[in-house]
């Protein structure tokens, strides 16, 4: 995705992520995309920042987030 954005930075990032998920995860793509959207929404409200070394005690990892993510991953399986 980064290479494609470097080639043409005007591309829609969400569409690139969707395409990747469809191609890589197949039938589970919708659940993975829902997880990515959930993660971004929770990050926006928590003030946390994902980085290369993300601590497991961040605010975003609330019991509600973990339960929602777990349901999405179960459905993806």
C-alpha positions as CSV (number, residue, x, y, z in Angstrom):
1,X,0.0,0.0,0.0
2,X,2.8,2.4,0.8
3,X,4.4,1.7,-2.6
4,X,1.2,2.4,-4.3
5,X,0.7,5.7,-2.4
6,X,4.3,6.7,-3.2
7,X,3.4,6.1,-6.9
8,X,0.2,8.1,-6.6
9,X,-0.5,9.8,-3.3
10,X,-4.0,10.9,-4.4
11,X,-5.3,7.4,-4.1
12,X,-8.0,6.6,-1.5
13,X,-6.3,5.0,1.5
14,X,-9.5,3.3,2.7
15,X,-10.0,1.7,-0.7
16,X,-6.4,0.5,-0.7
17,X,-6.9,-1.1,2.7
18,X,-10.2,-2.6,1.6
19,X,-8.6,-4.1,-1.5
20,X,-5.7,-5.5,0.5
21,X,-8.1,-7.1,3.0
22,X,-10.3,-8.6,0.3
23,X,-7.3,-10.0,-1.5
24,X,-5.5,-11.3,1.6
25,X,-8.4,-12.3,4.0
26,X,-11.0,-13.3,1.4
27,X,-14.3,-14.1,3.1
28,X,-13.1,-12.7,6.4
29,X,-12.3,-9.2,4.9
30,X,-15.5,-7.5,6.1
31,X,-14.8,-8.5,9.7
32,X,-11.2,-7.4,9.5
33,X,-12.2,-4.1,7.9
34,X,-14.8,-3.6,10.8
35,X,-12.0,-4.3,13.3
36,X,-9.8,-1.7,11.6
37,X,-12.6,0.9,11.7
38,X,-13.3,0.0,15.3
39,X,-9.7,0.4,16.2
40,X,-9.5,3.8,14.6
41,X,-12.7,5.0,16.3
42,X,-11.4,3.9,19.7
43,X,-8.0,5.4,19.1
44,X,-9.6,8.8,18.2
45,X,-11.5,8.9,21.5
46,X,-8.8,7.5,23.7
47,X,-6.0,9.7,22.6
48,X,-3.7,6.7,22.3
49,X,-1.3,6.4,19.4
50,X,-0.3,3.1,17.8
51,X,3.4,2.8,17.2
52,X,6.0,0.1,16.6
53,X,6.1,-0.7,20.3
54,X,2.5,-0.4,21.5
55,X,2.0,-1.1,25.3
56,X,-0.8,-3.5,26.2
57,X,-2.1,-1.2,28.9
58,X,-3.3,1.6,26.6
59,X,-6.7,3.1,27.3
60,X,-8.0,1.8,23.9
61,X,-7.8,-1.7,25.2
62,X,-11.0,-1.4,27.3
63,X,-13.1,-4.5,28.1
64,X,-15.7,-3.2,25.6
65,X,-13.1,-2.9,22.8
66,X,-11.6,-6.3,23.5
67,X,-15.1,-7.9,23.6
68,X,-16.1,-6.3,20.3
69,X,-12.8,-7.2,18.6
70,X,-13.1,-10.8,19.9
71,X,-16.6,-11.1,18.3
72,X,-15.3,-9.8,15.0
73,X,-12.4,-12.2,15.0
74,X,-14.7,-15.1,16.0
75,X,-17.0,-14.2,13.1
76,X,-13.9,-13.9,10.7
77,X,-12.8,-17.4,11.7
